[in-house]
Amino acid sequence: MIESVFFAIWFFLPAGVANAAPVVANKIPLLNTWHTPIDLHKSFRGIRVLGDNKTWRGLLTGTIAGGLTASLQHLAINRGGTLAEVFLLGCILGFGALVGDAVESFFKRQKGIPSGKSWFPFDQTDYIIGGLVFIYPFTQLPIHIVLLIFITFFGLHLVVAYIGYLLKLKDRPI
């Protein structure tokens, strides 16, 4: 069982890092000047599609962070595949996580929930669902691993969000 938990964490780590990367990228002086929202200020039913907090900077840095994380994992423990293939799979996991977050943001805006306000438990699961959906064409995980990914990354999201709050990277603890 413990091996399955470690595998779930190891496998999904690129998506988890990608999900956190936009918050970190926003604190980097050169990057934080790039504020272009993904929705380009477009509205749907009179409401912004995603809002100002979903930026191209975040999508790009998160996707690359997912690829770099997978590459570092590959260098640490080579489990097959080339470095380029592993980087691409990490990017796919990261991109999927961020798309999941963006989809959740769309529904959050449509429900009238302000940007930055927590929408529990959707804020904690959106990136998990997105990452799993995007990686599915490349690998089908056993259901117990999918469940372990949900459980561990849901909990890790809460812990990491609180640490980000303590480090003043986030305005709210959850």
C-alpha positions as a printed NumPy array, in Angstrom:
array([[  0.   ,   0.   ,   0.   ],
       [  2.752,   2.473,   0.917],
       [  4.423,   1.82 ,  -2.453],
       [  1.17 ,   2.759,  -4.185],
       [  0.99 ,   6.015,  -2.219],
       [  4.571,   6.882,  -3.166],
       [  3.881,   6.002,  -6.804],
       [  0.758,   8.216,  -6.828],
       [  2.718,  11.157,  -5.41 ],
       [  5.68 ,  10.594,  -7.732],
       [  3.5  ,  10.178, -10.822],
       [  1.317,  13.24 , -10.231],
       [  4.009,  15.557,  -8.816],
       [  4.486,  17.428, -12.145],
       [  0.798,  18.413, -12.081],
       [  1.029,  19.511,  -8.452],
       [  4.101,  21.643,  -9.16 ],
       [  2.424,  23.095, -12.262],
       [ -0.608,  24.05 , -10.188],
       [  1.576,  25.998,  -7.741],
       [  3.914,  27.529, -10.34 ],
       [  1.697,  30.482, -11.386],
       [  1.629,  31.8  ,  -7.812],
       [  5.434,  31.652,  -7.67 ],
       [  5.832,  33.109, -11.191],
       [  3.743,  36.093, -10.123],
       [  6.412,  36.918,  -7.52 ],
       [  9.322,  36.871, -10.013],
       [ 10.139,  40.489, -10.938],
       [ 10.597,  40.068, -14.693],
       [  7.668,  37.677, -15.109],
       [  5.171,  39.526, -12.926],
       [  4.921,  42.339, -15.457],
       [  3.199,  40.001, -17.942],
       [ -0.505,  40.161, -16.997],
       [ -2.285,  39.072, -20.177],
       [ -5.386,  37.119, -19.129],
       [ -6.156,  33.917, -20.999],
       [ -9.704,  35.1  , -21.709],
       [ -8.372,  38.375, -23.195],
       [-11.016,  40.241, -21.137],
       [-13.874,  38.466, -22.942],
       [-17.223,  37.889, -21.235],
       [-19.884,  35.2  , -21.363],
       [-23.431,  36.135, -20.277],
       [-22.035,  39.47 , -19.096],
       [-19.445,  37.843, -16.806],
       [-15.7  ,  37.563, -17.443],
       [-14.888,  34.086, -18.768],
       [-11.938,  33.441, -16.45 ],
       [-10.909,  36.74 , -14.881],
       [ -7.598,  38.518, -14.488],
       [ -5.944,  35.829, -12.346],
       [ -5.8  ,  33.197, -15.131],
       [ -2.941,  34.506, -17.268],
       [ -0.855,  33.288, -20.16 ],
       [  2.159,  33.728, -17.851],
       [  0.669,  31.24 , -15.393],
       [ -0.323,  28.753, -18.079],
       [  3.111,  28.845, -19.712],
       [  5.184,  28.766, -16.517],
       [  3.018,  26.035, -14.992],
       [  3.209,  23.873, -18.107],
       [  6.987,  24.256, -18.278],
       [  7.306,  23.631, -14.527],
       [  5.434,  20.35 , -15.006],
       [  7.823,  19.343, -17.773],
       [ 10.897,  20.311, -15.78 ],
       [  9.642,  18.435, -12.721],
       [  9.102,  15.277, -14.749],
       [ 12.557,  15.717, -16.301],
       [ 14.211,  15.998, -12.893],
       [ 12.329,  12.91 , -11.745],
       [ 13.534,  11.083, -14.856],
       [ 17.133,  12.094, -14.164],
       [ 16.789,  10.927, -10.563],
       [ 15.129,   7.606, -11.399],
       [ 15.07 ,   6.58 , -15.036],
       [ 11.936,   4.465, -15.542],
       [ 12.128,   4.343, -19.329],
       [ 11.514,   6.759, -22.145],
       [ 13.719,   9.553, -23.378],
       [ 14.173,  12.802, -21.532],
       [ 12.22 ,  14.582, -24.287],
       [  9.287,  12.151, -23.943],
       [  9.24 ,  12.523, -20.181],
       [  9.427,  16.33 , -20.464],
       [  6.464,  16.264, -22.858],
       [  4.4  ,  14.034, -20.533],
       [  5.201,  16.353, -17.619],
       [  4.071,  19.311, -19.723],
       [  0.846,  17.479, -20.565],
       [  0.184,  16.739, -16.886],
       [  0.942,  20.362, -15.995],
       [ -1.125,  21.79 , -18.82 ],
       [ -4.032,  19.512, -17.905],
       [ -3.853,  20.622, -14.282],
       [ -4.001,  24.281, -15.33 ],
       [ -6.822,  23.687, -17.814],
       [ -8.756,  21.976, -15.009],
       [ -8.164,  25.029, -12.846],
       [ -9.322,  27.335, -15.648],
       [-12.506,  25.313, -16.237],
       [-13.289,  25.514, -12.517],
       [-12.626,  29.261, -12.649],
       [-15.163,  29.625, -15.467],
       [-17.877,  27.937, -13.381],
       [-16.824,  29.905, -10.317],
       [-17.263,  33.201, -12.215],
       [-20.618,  32.064, -13.592],
       [-21.824,  31.232, -10.073],
       [-20.825,  34.722,  -8.897],
       [-18.011,  33.586,  -6.6  ],
       [-15.392,  36.353,  -6.47 ],
       [-11.858,  35.741,  -7.674],
       [ -9.622,  34.63 ,  -4.84 ],
       [-12.507,  33.392,  -2.709],
       [-12.39 ,  29.694,  -1.893],
       [-14.874,  27.319,  -3.517],
       [-14.337,  24.192,  -1.466],
       [-13.776,  21.395,  -2.558],
       [-13.621,  22.396,  -6.224],
       [-10.534,  24.586,  -5.797],
       [ -8.723,  21.55 ,  -4.383],
       [ -9.792,  19.025,  -7.041],
       [ -9.938,  20.939, -10.337],
       [ -6.275,  20.495, -11.174],
       [ -6.371,  16.809, -10.219],
       [ -9.235,  16.112, -12.599],
       [ -7.614,  18.169, -15.37 ],
       [ -4.245,  16.457, -15.047],
       [ -5.797,  12.99 , -15.018],
       [ -8.015,  13.729, -18.037],
       [ -5.124,  15.07 , -20.106],
       [ -2.735,  12.217, -19.252],
       [ -5.355,   9.502, -19.833],
       [ -4.624,   9.044, -23.574],
       [ -1.011,   8.23 , -22.676],
       [ -1.439,   5.985, -19.649],
       [ -4.416,   4.387, -17.961],
       [ -3.868,   4.222, -14.228],
       [ -5.48 ,   1.586, -12.015],
       [ -8.467,   2.96 , -10.114],
       [ -6.731,   2.582,  -6.743],
       [ -3.894,   4.842,  -7.968],
       [ -6.405,   7.42 ,  -9.232],
       [ -8.094,   7.38 ,  -5.816],
       [ -4.74 ,   7.716,  -4.052],
       [ -3.875,  10.678,  -6.291],
       [ -7.171,  12.34 ,  -5.342],
       [ -6.73 ,  11.719,  -1.633],
       [ -3.055,  12.66 ,  -1.367],
       [ -3.145,  15.706,  -3.647],
       [ -6.361,  16.998,  -2.096],
       [ -4.598,  16.93 ,   1.281],
       [ -1.33 ,  18.257,  -0.118],
       [ -3.184,  21.122,  -1.773],
       [ -4.549,  22.218,   1.605],
       [ -1.127,  21.969,   3.275],
       [  0.775,  23.707,   0.445],
       [ -1.863,  26.464,   0.213],
       [ -1.49 ,  27.142,   3.926],
       [  2.314,  27.214,   3.655],
       [  1.963,  29.632,   0.706],
       [ -0.214,  31.816,   2.911],
       [  2.364,  31.756,   5.717],
       [  5.085,  32.688,   3.211],
       [  2.885,  35.558,   1.975],
       [  2.627,  34.048,  -1.511],
       [ -1.162,  33.811,  -1.094],
       [ -3.685,  36.215,   0.414],
       [ -5.855,  33.498,   2.007],
       [ -4.903,  30.25 ,   3.738],
       [ -7.229,  28.054,   1.643]])
